Amino acid sequence: MFPIANNVRAEREARGMTQSELGAAIGLTRQTIAAIEQRHYSPSLEAAFRIARLFGTSVDALFQWEE
Amino acid sequence: MSFRYKSALLSLVSMALIYAWFFVALVIHYRTGHPFNPVAHLAGTIVALAVIQIVGHAIIAGTSSDKYDAPDERERAFDRRATMVGYYVLIVGALLGIGTLHLGFDGPMVGDAVLFAIVFAECVRQSVFLIAHHRAA
């Protein structure tokens, strides 16, 4: 598991989006969104900014470094 | 399972099985002197692999909704990692294949050894891609 926690699932579900819809909106596959939510994959900085921008929040609020 | 995962699995299994058949026949030929036409055998192997890949990919594409999707950053990362490992395996295998010259192997045997290195490296590349998919699924 990667040390970067995230609120992607909570933010996505709060907006009633599916993983496929989120992936399509930012150019990632559904599998990659699932991997990010389960902390099996850390997205690139560009993808992190795209997700944050889509949700109208900041990268800091969406992703947290956990020791 | 994504289209590219199924594609890599098909490529790995078909390549491993068909070239295993080729190399087993080759080893039997070298050990027993059993009649063997290596050019025809290799051509048959390549044609069989091409047919299986084309038909297999057509079937996979028919059952995958993501067949037209471009690979995203995660899949490109898997591909880079797999290609890097496969490249090193290919280099080591090719050098070992060429090294067989010093063991008294003749030209065709060295060629067969290099072909084995190429096939093995491709199988390793596909395997690393599949393992990376599993570990980050």
Backbone of each chain as ProteinMPNN parsed JSONL, in Angstrom:
{"seq_chain_A": "MFPIANNVRAEREARGMTQSELGAAIGLTRQTIAAIEQRHYSPSLEAAFRIARLFGTSVDALFQWEE", "coords_chain_A": {"N_chain_A": [[0.845, -1.199, 0.0], [0.493, 2.24, -0.773], [2.009, 5.201, 0.698], [0.384, 7.377, 0.502], [-2.577, 8.706, 1.402], [-6.037, 9.165, 0.486], [-9.007, 11.068, -0.35], [-10.593, 10.387, -2.446], [-12.596, 8.504, -3.076], [-14.674, 9.205, -1.298], [-15.218, 11.855, -2.087], [-15.949, 11.444, -4.714], [-18.222, 9.789, -4.465], [-19.843, 11.526, -3.092], [-20.558, 13.216, -5.066], [-22.034, 11.637, -6.642], [-20.854, 10.183, -8.671], [-19.655, 7.601, -10.873], [-16.891, 5.262, -10.897], [-16.059, 4.885, -13.493], [-17.079, 7.145, -14.763], [-15.674, 9.195, -13.489], [-13.081, 8.485, -14.235], [-13.25, 8.767, -17.038], [-13.628, 11.49, -17.196], [-11.202, 12.582, -16.489], [-9.294, 11.314, -17.972], [-8.374, 8.755, -17.232], [-8.4, 5.173, -16.659], [-11.148, 3.076, -15.516], [-10.159, 1.078, -13.89], [-7.812, 2.21, -12.935], [-8.758, 4.33, -11.392], [-10.046, 2.848, -9.42], [-7.803, 1.593, -8.321], [-6.427, 3.8, -7.287], [-8.239, 4.686, -5.328], [-8.149, 2.531, -3.612], [-5.642, 2.746, -2.649], [-3.611, 1.441, -3.981], [-2.234, 2.47, -5.979], [-0.405, 5.366, -6.721], [-1.36, 8.379, -8.057], [-0.09, 10.374, -10.829], [1.313, 13.69, -10.503], [0.035, 15.383, -12.246], [-2.387, 14.007, -12.758], [-3.434, 14.034, -10.184], [-3.891, 16.776, -9.814], [-5.803, 17.146, -11.799], [-7.957, 15.629, -10.819], [-8.459, 16.97, -8.414], [-9.154, 19.476, -9.399], [-11.439, 18.877, -10.835], [-13.154, 18.178, -8.752], [-13.307, 20.557, -7.497], [-11.604, 21.245, -5.438], [-8.566, 21.312, -3.417], [-5.324, 19.858, -4.086], [-4.006, 19.224, -1.763], [-6.107, 18.923, 0.041], [-7.234, 16.683, -0.922], [-5.351, 14.639, -1.101], [-3.221, 13.031, 1.227], [-0.17, 12.744, 2.952], [0.861, 9.889, 4.618], [2.721, 8.733, 7.291]], "CA_chain_A": [[0.0, 0.0, 0.0], [1.28, 3.46, -0.877], [1.843, 6.036, 1.904], [-0.453, 8.555, 0.236], [-4.012, 8.463, 1.599], [-6.817, 10.117, -0.314], [-10.469, 11.116, -0.132], [-11.184, 10.362, -3.782], [-13.863, 7.767, -3.069], [-15.701, 9.995, -0.602], [-15.572, 13.009, -2.922], [-16.652, 10.935, -5.907], [-19.555, 9.327, -4.075], [-20.625, 12.707, -2.705], [-21.047, 13.831, -6.319], [-22.827, 10.637, -7.354], [-20.15, 9.745, -9.89], [-19.091, 6.248, -10.871], [-15.447, 5.251, -11.18], [-15.905, 5.034, -14.944], [-17.341, 8.55, -15.11], [-14.536, 9.992, -13.016], [-11.948, 8.155, -15.099], [-13.465, 9.366, -18.361], [-13.534, 12.951, -17.081], [-9.808, 13.038, -16.31], [-8.392, 10.562, -18.848], [-7.846, 7.535, -16.618], [-9.328, 4.049, -16.785], [-11.888, 2.744, -14.297], [-9.26, 0.267, -13.052], [-6.854, 3.104, -12.28], [-9.497, 5.032, -10.329], [-10.226, 1.874, -8.335], [-6.492, 1.389, -7.683], [-6.13, 5.015, -6.501], [-9.113, 4.69, -4.146], [-7.713, 1.473, -2.687], [-4.242, 3.056, -2.31], [-2.685, 0.52, -4.645], [-1.525, 3.246, -6.996], [-0.338, 6.817, -6.497], [-1.454, 9.034, -9.368], [0.913, 11.397, -11.131], [0.935, 15.025, -10.03], [-0.937, 15.916, -13.212], [-3.69, 13.372, -12.522], [-3.92, 14.524, -8.886], [-4.442, 18.116, -10.045], [-7.036, 17.02, -12.597], [-9.023, 15.155, -9.927], [-8.776, 18.06, -7.486], [-9.829, 20.55, -10.152], [-12.79, 18.393, -11.155], [-13.947, 18.203, -7.524], [-13.319, 21.925, -6.974], [-10.869, 21.296, -4.172], [-7.121, 21.384, -3.628], [-4.622, 18.566, -4.011], [-3.734, 19.021, -0.334], [-7.322, 18.451, 0.717], [-7.617, 15.382, -1.505], [-4.303, 13.637, -0.852], [-2.455, 13.28, 2.444], [0.965, 11.838, 3.169], [0.775, 9.194, 5.906], [3.999, 8.064, 7.612]], "C_chain_A": [[0.879, 1.247, 0.0], [1.016, 4.371, 0.335], [0.956, 7.259, 1.681], [-1.928, 8.167, 0.364], [-4.781, 9.464, 0.749], [-8.3, 10.017, 0.001], [-11.211, 10.993, -1.468], [-12.535, 9.65, -3.775], [-14.986, 8.599, -2.448], [-16.169, 11.165, -1.469], [-16.365, 12.561, -4.156], [-18.088, 10.534, -5.561], [-20.459, 10.498, -3.671], [-21.221, 13.398, -3.93], [-21.843, 12.842, -7.171], [-22.18, 10.151, -8.645], [-19.716, 8.293, -9.75], [-17.594, 6.361, -11.146], [-15.202, 5.465, -12.675], [-16.096, 6.493, -15.364], [-16.183, 9.444, -14.692], [-13.326, 9.758, -13.927], [-12.069, 8.825, -16.461], [-13.266, 10.88, -18.321], [-12.092, 13.431, -17.0], [-8.809, 12.204, -17.106], [-7.711, 9.377, -18.199], [-8.862, 6.418, -16.794], [-10.047, 3.814, -15.447], [-10.992, 1.965, -13.326], [-8.27, 1.149, -12.287], [-7.523, 3.892, -11.16], [-9.679, 4.102, -9.135], [-8.913, 1.674, -7.584], [-6.108, 2.596, -6.823], [-6.951, 4.992, -5.204], [-8.681, 3.652, -3.111], [-6.257, 1.641, -2.252], [-3.271, 2.015, -2.86], [-1.868, 1.231, -5.713], [-1.57, 4.718, -6.624], [-0.384, 7.517, -7.841], [-0.321, 10.034, -9.572], [0.403, 12.734, -10.59], [-0.134, 15.625, -10.941], [-2.333, 15.322, -12.963], [-4.29, 13.85, -11.204], [-4.551, 15.91, -9.044], [-5.746, 18.05, -10.835], [-8.21, 16.603, -11.71], [-9.464, 16.295, -9.0], [-9.561, 19.161, -8.192], [-11.265, 20.158, -10.461], [-13.704, 18.494, -9.932], [-14.021, 19.605, -6.909], [-12.648, 22.043, -5.635], [-9.376, 21.373, -4.466], [-6.513, 19.984, -3.53], [-4.352, 18.213, -2.557], [-4.937, 18.445, 0.403], [-7.684, 17.04, 0.277], [-6.621, 14.275, -1.166], [-3.499, 14.02, 0.383], [-1.326, 12.245, 2.553], [0.83, 11.215, 4.552], [2.069, 8.458, 6.147], [3.743, 6.592, 7.913]], "O_chain_A": [[1.894, 1.298, 0.696], [-0.062, 4.323, 0.927], [0.799, 8.084, 2.581], [-2.459, 7.408, -0.448], [-4.237, 10.49, 0.34], [-8.778, 9.02, 0.542], [-12.345, 11.455, -1.588], [-13.497, 10.119, -4.383], [-16.089, 8.688, -2.987], [-17.367, 11.431, -1.571], [-17.319, 13.216, -4.576], [-19.036, 10.888, -6.261], [-21.672, 10.467, -3.88], [-22.248, 14.071, -3.844], [-22.27, 13.166, -8.279], [-22.866, 9.758, -9.589], [-19.444, 7.817, -8.647], [-17.099, 7.406, -11.568], [-14.252, 6.144, -13.066], [-15.366, 7.007, -16.212], [-15.763, 10.332, -15.435], [-12.643, 10.699, -14.333], [-11.1, 9.385, -16.974], [-12.794, 11.479, -19.287], [-11.787, 14.557, -17.394], [-7.601, 12.366, -16.935], [-6.591, 9.025, -18.569], [-10.04, 6.673, -17.048], [-9.611, 4.289, -14.398], [-11.052, 2.158, -12.112], [-7.934, 0.867, -11.137], [-6.93, 4.099, -10.101], [-9.494, 4.506, -7.987], [-8.904, 1.596, -6.356], [-5.528, 2.432, -5.749], [-6.423, 5.247, -4.122], [-8.824, 3.856, -1.905], [-5.707, 0.78, -1.566], [-2.23, 1.749, -2.259], [-0.931, 0.666, -6.277], [-2.617, 5.254, -6.261], [0.476, 7.273, -8.688], [0.318, 10.479, -8.618], [-0.774, 12.885, -10.265], [-1.072, 16.278, -10.484], [-3.331, 16.043, -12.958], [-5.501, 14.051, -11.104], [-5.611, 16.185, -8.482], [-6.68, 18.807, -10.571], [-9.311, 17.142, -11.825], [-10.654, 16.553, -8.823], [-10.517, 19.706, -7.64], [-12.184, 20.972, -10.368], [-14.876, 18.849, -10.053], [-14.718, 19.813, -5.915], [-13.059, 22.838, -4.79], [-8.969, 21.485, -5.622], [-7.107, 19.062, -2.971], [-4.454, 17.052, -2.161], [-4.797, 17.59, 1.277], [-8.351, 16.299, 0.999], [-7.003, 13.121, -0.97], [-3.139, 15.183, 0.566], [-1.508, 11.058, 2.287], [0.698, 11.928, 5.546], [2.488, 7.648, 5.32], [4.681, 5.849, 8.206]]}, "seq_chain_B": "MSFRYKSALLSLVSMALIYAWFFVALVIHYRTGHPFNPVAHLAGTIVALAVIQIVGHAIIAGTSSDKYDAPDERERAFDRRATMVGYYVLIVGALLGIGTLHLGFDGPMVGDAVLFAIVFAECVRQSVFLIAHHRAA", "coords_chain_B": {"N_chain_B": [[-11.381, -7.438, -15.849], [-9.095, -5.695, -17.877], [-8.912, -4.806, -21.396], [-6.258, -4.723, -22.291], [-4.963, -6.251, -20.363], [-6.073, -8.796, -20.798], [-5.182, -9.121, -23.392], [-2.394, -9.222, -23.044], [-2.219, -11.53, -21.535], [-3.19, -13.461, -23.319], [-1.214, -13.235, -25.31], [1.062, -14.037, -23.906], [0.453, -16.721, -23.099], [-0.126, -18.0, -25.578], [2.262, -17.592, -26.994], [4.166, -18.84, -25.313], [3.273, -21.522, -25.321], [3.254, -22.255, -28.074], [5.872, -21.718, -28.969], [7.194, -23.375, -27.176], [6.513, -25.858, -28.15], [7.884, -25.689, -30.599], [10.605, -25.449, -29.753], [10.96, -27.772, -28.263], [10.687, -29.706, -30.249], [12.929, -29.009, -31.691], [15.046, -29.537, -29.904], [14.738, -32.294, -29.669], [15.402, -32.999, -32.246], [18.131, -32.207, -32.343], [19.196, -33.934, -30.426], [18.511, -36.55, -31.185], [18.731, -36.681, -33.882], [16.523, -36.766, -35.387], [14.584, -36.329, -38.354], [14.119, -33.004, -39.493], [12.853, -29.952, -40.521], [13.996, -26.946, -40.099], [13.396, -24.358, -41.071], [10.834, -24.538, -42.267], [9.464, -25.417, -40.048], [9.77, -23.279, -38.281], [8.506, -21.291, -39.756], [5.913, -22.328, -39.779], [5.387, -22.166, -37.056], [5.387, -19.375, -36.64], [3.258, -18.593, -38.306], [1.134, -19.993, -37.095], [1.127, -18.78, -34.591], [0.497, -16.152, -35.315], [-2.091, -16.491, -36.385], [-3.51, -17.441, -34.149], [-3.199, -15.252, -32.453], [-4.518, -13.202, -33.876], [-7.174, -14.196, -34.148], [-7.746, -14.667, -31.442], [-7.473, -12.075, -30.327], [-9.515, -10.794, -31.673], [-11.726, -12.058, -30.564], [-11.405, -11.345, -27.854], [-11.6, -8.555, -28.079], [-14.245, -8.339, -28.813], [-15.516, -8.85, -26.441], [-14.78, -6.886, -24.716], [-15.324, -3.773, -23.323], [-13.6, -1.691, -23.2], [-11.894, -1.587, -25.328], [-11.152, 0.366, -27.167], [-10.043, 2.319, -25.668], [-7.368, 4.491, -24.846], [-4.174, 3.623, -23.461], [-3.734, 4.474, -20.042], [-1.888, 6.53, -17.629], [-1.106, 4.745, -15.629], [-1.128, 2.215, -16.838], [0.773, 2.705, -18.799], [2.976, 3.004, -17.181], [3.231, 0.408, -16.171], [3.855, -0.846, -18.564], [6.297, 0.352, -19.242], [7.917, -0.576, -17.137], [7.793, -3.337, -17.584], [8.935, -3.5, -20.133], [11.501, -2.602, -19.611], [12.543, -4.62, -17.891], [12.266, -6.818, -19.611], [14.004, -6.022, -21.626], [16.558, -6.153, -20.407], [16.668, -8.901, -19.913], [16.635, -9.795, -22.525], [19.076, -8.769, -23.515], [20.974, -10.101, -21.885], [20.306, -12.747, -22.525], [20.801, -12.76, -25.318], [23.55, -12.293, -25.358], [24.433, -14.594, -24.003], [23.526, -16.441, -25.841], [25.13, -15.842, -28.058], [27.486, -16.428, -26.858], [27.494, -19.17, -26.908], [28.877, -19.894, -29.115], [31.477, -20.251, -28.343], [31.311, -22.622, -27.117], [31.403, -24.46, -29.004], [29.169, -24.627, -30.614], [27.374, -24.689, -33.702], [26.535, -22.427, -36.493], [23.595, -22.461, -37.031], [22.714, -23.43, -34.532], [23.494, -21.419, -32.785], [21.903, -19.378, -33.756], [19.399, -20.467, -33.095], [19.634, -20.386, -30.343], [19.716, -17.63, -29.878], [17.208, -16.967, -30.871], [15.66, -18.273, -28.962], [16.329, -16.69, -26.777], [15.12, -14.273, -27.509], [12.39, -14.984, -27.588], [12.043, -15.825, -24.937], [12.61, -13.44, -23.56], [10.475, -11.843, -24.422], [8.349, -13.257, -23.319], [8.947, -12.882, -20.622], [8.621, -10.111, -20.497], [5.847, -9.825, -20.992], [4.942, -11.24, -18.78], [5.862, -9.695, -16.606], [4.356, -7.391, -17.026], [1.762, -8.422, -16.55], [2.021, -9.24, -13.869], [2.538, -6.784, -12.641], [0.081, -5.552, -13.079], [-1.549, -7.178, -11.474], [-0.482, -6.709, -8.909], [-1.035, -4.068, -8.499], [-3.729, -3.849, -8.669]], "CA_chain_B": [[-10.083, -7.434, -16.542], [-9.06, -4.749, -18.993], [-8.571, -5.387, -22.699], [-4.807, -4.908, -22.403], [-4.591, -7.375, -19.499], [-6.44, -10.017, -21.519], [-4.301, -9.199, -24.557], [-1.07, -9.665, -22.583], [-2.37, -12.929, -21.113], [-3.284, -14.257, -24.553], [0.093, -13.224, -25.965], [1.996, -14.847, -23.112], [0.097, -18.15, -23.147], [0.025, -18.53, -26.941], [3.68, -17.592, -27.351], [4.859, -19.859, -24.519], [2.886, -22.858, -25.756], [3.637, -22.543, -29.465], [7.333, -21.804, -29.069], [7.619, -24.567, -26.433], [6.382, -26.946, -29.133], [8.976, -25.521, -31.561], [11.921, -25.71, -29.163], [11.021, -29.195, -27.898], [10.981, -30.424, -31.503], [14.314, -28.668, -32.043], [15.941, -30.278, -29.0], [14.653, -33.709, -30.072], [16.185, -33.097, -33.494], [19.562, -32.126, -32.038], [19.613, -35.065, -29.599], [18.3, -37.866, -31.803], [18.939, -36.624, -35.326], [15.219, -36.935, -36.023], [14.467, -35.38, -39.469], [13.495, -31.76, -39.041], [13.117, -28.82, -41.404], [13.841, -25.823, -39.168], [12.772, -23.178, -41.697], [9.397, -24.815, -42.383], [8.927, -25.52, -38.687], [9.702, -21.914, -37.738], [7.447, -20.583, -40.504], [4.643, -22.84, -39.251], [5.221, -21.615, -35.701], [5.035, -17.957, -36.758], [1.903, -18.494, -38.879], [0.194, -20.46, -36.069], [1.052, -17.74, -33.562], [-0.22, -14.998, -35.885], [-3.52, -16.832, -36.499], [-4.085, -17.493, -32.793], [-3.247, -13.884, -31.915], [-5.558, -12.43, -34.577], [-8.497, -14.718, -33.754], [-7.892, -14.433, -30.001], [-7.7, -10.651, -30.064], [-10.855, -10.46, -32.179], [-12.679, -12.543, -29.554], [-11.248, -10.499, -26.663], [-12.139, -7.222, -28.389], [-15.702, -8.453, -28.838], [-16.054, -8.95, -25.074], [-14.208, -5.822, -23.877], [-15.883, -2.446, -23.634], [-12.536, -0.683, -23.165], [-10.912, -1.934, -26.361], [-10.704, 1.563, -27.886], [-9.463, 3.273, -24.725], [-5.905, 4.601, -24.875], [-3.612, 3.281, -22.15], [-3.533, 5.655, -19.193], [-0.539, 6.639, -17.041], [-0.794, 3.545, -14.836], [-0.79, 1.135, -17.77], [2.048, 3.054, -19.444], [4.019, 2.718, -16.186], [3.41, -1.051, -16.193], [4.497, -1.184, -19.829], [7.709, 0.772, -19.143], [8.606, -1.491, -16.229], [7.893, -4.64, -18.26], [9.885, -3.374, -21.242], [12.843, -2.481, -19.033], [12.97, -5.948, -17.442], [12.401, -7.639, -20.814], [15.205, -5.597, -22.36], [17.742, -6.728, -19.757], [16.64, -10.349, -20.163], [17.01, -9.977, -23.932], [20.515, -8.509, -23.664], [21.706, -11.214, -21.261], [20.038, -13.946, -23.328], [21.495, -12.663, -26.604], [24.983, -12.478, -25.102], [24.625, -16.017, -23.718], [23.344, -17.147, -27.119], [26.355, -15.651, -28.845], [28.537, -17.128, -26.123], [27.492, -20.604, -27.231], [29.892, -20.094, -30.16], [32.708, -20.714, -27.691], [31.084, -23.998, -26.651], [31.496, -25.326, -30.182], [27.898, -24.689, -31.343], [27.492, -24.167, -35.066], [25.721, -21.245, -36.792], [22.155, -22.616, -36.764], [22.449, -23.592, -33.094], [23.608, -20.091, -32.185], [20.67, -18.693, -34.157], [18.306, -21.004, -32.279], [19.822, -19.886, -28.976], [19.313, -16.214, -29.88], [15.741, -16.963, -31.004], [15.122, -18.627, -27.643], [16.492, -15.502, -25.917], [14.099, -13.29, -27.909], [11.077, -15.485, -27.15], [12.032, -15.809, -23.469], [12.529, -12.037, -23.129], [9.103, -11.368, -24.66], [7.494, -13.898, -22.309], [9.225, -12.188, -19.358], [8.003, -8.783, -20.601], [4.395, -9.969, -20.789], [4.714, -11.693, -17.397], [6.046, -8.552, -15.698], [3.177, -6.539, -17.228], [0.625, -9.049, -15.876], [2.27, -9.192, -12.424], [2.352, -5.385, -12.22], [-1.376, -5.356, -13.059], [-2.096, -7.88, -10.302], [-0.022, -6.102, -7.662], [-1.612, -2.723, -8.351], [-5.137, -3.922, -9.097]], "C_chain_B": [[-10.137, -6.504, -17.749], [-8.652, -5.478, -20.283], [-7.076, -5.674, -22.787], [-4.309, -6.036, -21.503], [-4.878, -8.697, -20.219], [-5.526, -10.222, -22.723], [-2.918, -9.736, -24.163], [-1.115, -11.132, -22.172], [-2.42, -13.851, -22.32], [-1.915, -14.361, -25.234], [1.072, -14.133, -25.231], [1.708, -16.338, -23.283], [0.334, -18.71, -24.545], [1.495, -18.612, -27.337], [4.427, -18.705, -26.61], [4.535, -21.256, -25.044], [3.422, -23.183, -27.154], [5.159, -22.63, -29.611], [7.886, -22.952, -28.239], [7.582, -25.771, -27.375], [7.555, -26.884, -30.128], [10.316, -25.936, -30.954], [12.056, -27.159, -28.7], [11.351, -30.032, -29.13], [12.435, -30.196, -31.921], [15.309, -29.469, -31.195], [15.932, -31.766, -29.358], [15.482, -33.936, -31.331], [17.679, -33.104, -33.189], [20.046, -33.367, -31.286], [19.539, -36.392, -30.353], [18.577, -37.865, -33.3], [17.656, -36.857, -36.103], [15.069, -35.901, -37.142], [13.63, -34.151, -39.085], [13.858, -30.656, -40.015], [12.916, -27.543, -40.587], [13.141, -24.612, -39.78], [11.258, -23.371, -41.786], [8.744, -24.835, -41.003], [8.757, -24.129, -38.071], [8.605, -21.113, -38.438], [6.075, -21.012, -39.998], [4.346, -22.275, -37.875], [4.739, -20.165, -35.766], [3.608, -17.793, -37.286], [0.863, -18.901, -37.835], [0.01, -19.395, -34.991], [0.251, -16.532, -34.055], [-1.724, -15.28, -35.942], [-4.179, -16.821, -35.126], [-4.22, -16.08, -32.21], [-4.38, -13.075, -32.56], [-6.95, -12.879, -34.128], [-8.761, -14.427, -32.276], [-8.197, -12.977, -29.684], [-9.07, -10.199, -30.583], [-11.911, -10.876, -31.157], [-12.625, -11.653, -28.301], [-11.869, -9.116, -26.9], [-13.666, -7.233, -28.363], [-16.322, -8.474, -27.456], [-15.536, -7.843, -24.158], [-14.761, -4.458, -24.291], [-14.798, -1.382, -23.73], [-11.502, -0.882, -24.272], [-10.379, -0.71, -27.113], [-10.044, 2.594, -26.963], [-7.941, 3.297, -24.849], [-5.364, 4.192, -23.509], [-3.387, 4.54, -21.323], [-2.157, 5.579, -18.53], [-0.137, 5.389, -16.273], [-0.384, 2.39, -15.752], [0.513, 1.426, -18.515], [3.209, 2.788, -18.485], [4.3, 1.211, -16.136], [4.209, -1.457, -17.435], [5.981, -0.818, -19.798], [8.5, -0.196, -18.274], [8.832, -2.842, -16.916], [8.925, -4.592, -19.381], [11.315, -3.296, -20.717], [13.367, -3.861, -18.603], [13.203, -6.855, -18.653], [13.65, -7.303, -21.604], [16.456, -6.207, -21.742], [17.807, -8.236, -19.979], [17.082, -10.628, -21.594], [18.519, -9.803, -24.126], [21.326, -9.674, -23.102], [21.529, -12.485, -22.087], [20.768, -13.923, -24.654], [22.988, -12.873, -26.425], [25.291, -13.947, -24.8], [24.496, -16.837, -24.998], [24.581, -17.043, -27.99], [27.515, -16.397, -28.18], [28.59, -18.608, -26.415], [28.473, -20.926, -28.373], [31.159, -20.698, -29.559], [32.553, -22.115, -27.111], [31.068, -24.963, -27.834], [30.187, -25.463, -30.945], [28.12, -24.149, -32.748], [26.506, -23.013, -35.287], [24.24, -21.399, -36.495], [21.83, -22.745, -35.281], [22.538, -22.254, -32.368], [22.357, -19.275, -32.514], [19.486, -19.156, -33.327], [18.393, -20.482, -30.845], [19.386, -18.412, -28.883], [17.792, -16.103, -30.017], [15.083, -17.296, -29.668], [15.199, -17.421, -26.698], [15.419, -14.463, -26.227], [12.721, -13.698, -27.378], [10.968, -15.407, -25.625], [11.876, -14.377, -22.937], [11.113, -11.486, -23.323], [8.142, -11.98, -23.638], [7.689, -13.218, -20.946], [8.543, -10.817, -19.358], [6.502, -8.859, -20.339], [4.085, -10.373, -19.342], [4.83, -10.534, -16.423], [4.853, -7.599, -15.804], [1.974, -7.104, -16.445], [0.788, -8.987, -14.347], [2.051, -7.772, -11.894], [0.865, -5.051, -12.135], [-1.972, -5.947, -11.791], [-1.751, -7.157, -9.019], [-0.648, -4.734, -7.433], [-3.075, -2.706, -8.764], [-6.05, -3.33, -8.045]], "O_chain_B": [[-11.088, -6.523, -18.532], [-8.128, -6.592, -20.259], [-6.664, -6.721, -23.286], [-3.334, -6.708, -21.841], [-4.039, -9.597, -20.245], [-5.141, -11.348, -23.037], [-2.347, -10.584, -24.849], [-0.175, -11.886, -22.424], [-1.77, -14.897, -22.342], [-1.511, -15.436, -25.675], [1.814, -14.898, -25.848], [2.611, -17.121, -23.575], [0.93, -19.778, -24.689], [1.922, -19.592, -27.947], [5.225, -19.426, -27.209], [5.434, -22.083, -25.194], [3.975, -24.259, -27.379], [5.67, -23.515, -30.298], [8.957, -23.466, -28.561], [8.499, -26.592, -27.392], [8.145, -27.913, -30.456], [11.073, -26.686, -31.569], [13.152, -27.717, -28.741], [12.178, -30.943, -29.076], [13.085, -31.101, -32.444], [16.288, -30.008, -31.711], [16.975, -32.42, -29.353], [16.176, -34.945, -31.457], [18.414, -33.93, -33.731], [21.178, -33.807, -31.483], [20.399, -37.256, -30.182], [18.65, -38.926, -33.92], [17.679, -37.111, -37.307], [15.381, -34.728, -36.937], [12.585, -34.259, -38.444], [15.035, -30.442, -40.307], [11.781, -27.103, -40.402], [12.384, -23.919, -39.1], [10.492, -22.478, -41.426], [7.633, -24.342, -40.813], [7.747, -23.835, -37.432], [7.871, -20.357, -37.802], [5.185, -20.184, -39.81], [3.203, -21.946, -37.56], [3.817, -19.77, -35.053], [2.843, -16.968, -36.787], [-0.167, -18.243, -37.695], [-1.105, -19.138, -34.537], [-0.56, -15.965, -33.322], [-2.535, -14.423, -35.592], [-5.264, -16.266, -34.951], [-5.215, -15.755, -31.563], [-5.108, -12.356, -31.875], [-7.795, -12.057, -33.775], [-9.853, -13.998, -31.903], [-9.073, -12.68, -28.871], [-9.703, -9.322, -29.994], [-12.871, -10.145, -30.911], [-13.659, -11.261, -27.76], [-12.567, -8.58, -26.04], [-14.298, -6.262, -27.946], [-17.501, -8.162, -27.294], [-15.815, -7.852, -22.959], [-14.673, -4.055, -25.451], [-15.03, -0.3, -24.271], [-10.372, -0.405, -24.168], [-9.268, -0.749, -27.64], [-9.545, 3.619, -27.427], [-7.303, 2.248, -24.945], [-6.035, 4.398, -22.498], [-2.907, 5.551, -21.837], [-1.362, 4.687, -18.824], [1.035, 5.012, -16.264], [0.582, 1.679, -15.476], [1.27, 0.507, -18.828], [4.295, 2.396, -18.912], [5.454, 0.788, -16.068], [5.111, -2.292, -17.368], [6.823, -1.583, -20.269], [9.613, -0.59, -18.624], [9.919, -3.414, -16.84], [9.699, -5.532, -19.558], [12.231, -3.861, -21.313], [14.502, -4.222, -18.916], [14.203, -7.57, -18.719], [14.283, -8.185, -22.184], [17.317, -6.72, -22.457], [18.885, -8.784, -20.207], [17.816, -11.583, -21.848], [19.158, -10.596, -24.819], [22.245, -10.173, -23.751], [22.492, -13.215, -22.321], [21.301, -14.946, -25.084], [23.626, -13.547, -27.234], [26.289, -14.485, -25.28], [25.241, -17.791, -25.22], [25.025, -18.026, -28.583], [28.401, -16.925, -28.852], [29.619, -19.246, -26.195], [28.85, -22.081, -28.57], [31.823, -21.535, -30.173], [33.527, -22.725, -26.669], [30.755, -26.143, -27.677], [30.079, -26.313, -31.829], [28.948, -23.264, -32.96], [25.739, -22.662, -34.39], [23.668, -20.571, -35.786], [20.808, -22.241, -34.817], [21.762, -21.983, -31.452], [21.821, -18.572, -31.658], [18.663, -18.345, -32.903], [17.38, -20.177, -30.214], [18.756, -18.012, -27.904], [17.162, -15.264, -29.373], [14.083, -16.688, -29.286], [14.276, -17.158, -25.927], [14.871, -13.843, -25.316], [11.99, -12.89, -26.805], [9.945, -14.984, -25.086], [11.12, -14.13, -21.997], [10.613, -10.745, -22.477], [7.233, -11.308, -23.151], [6.727, -13.004, -20.209], [7.96, -10.408, -18.355], [5.952, -8.071, -19.571], [3.104, -9.917, -18.754], [4.007, -10.391, -15.519], [4.392, -7.063, -14.797], [1.261, -6.362, -15.769], [-0.171, -8.72, -13.622], [1.455, -7.581, -10.834], [0.437, -4.347, -11.22], [-2.788, -5.317, -11.118], [-2.597, -6.999, -8.139], [-0.776, -4.292, -6.291], [-3.601, -1.667, -9.162], [-7.267, -3.303, -8.228]]}, "name": "protein", "num_of_chains": 2, "seq": "MFPIANNVRAEREARGMTQSELGAAIGLTRQTIAAIEQRHYSPSLEAAFRIARLFGTSVDALFQWEEMSFRYKSALLSLVSMALIYAWFFVALVIHYRTGHPFNPVAHLAGTIVALAVIQIVGHAIIAGTSSDKYDAPDERERAFDRRATMVGYYVLIVGALLGIGTLHLGFDGPMVGDAVLFAIVFAECVRQSVFLIAHHRAA"}
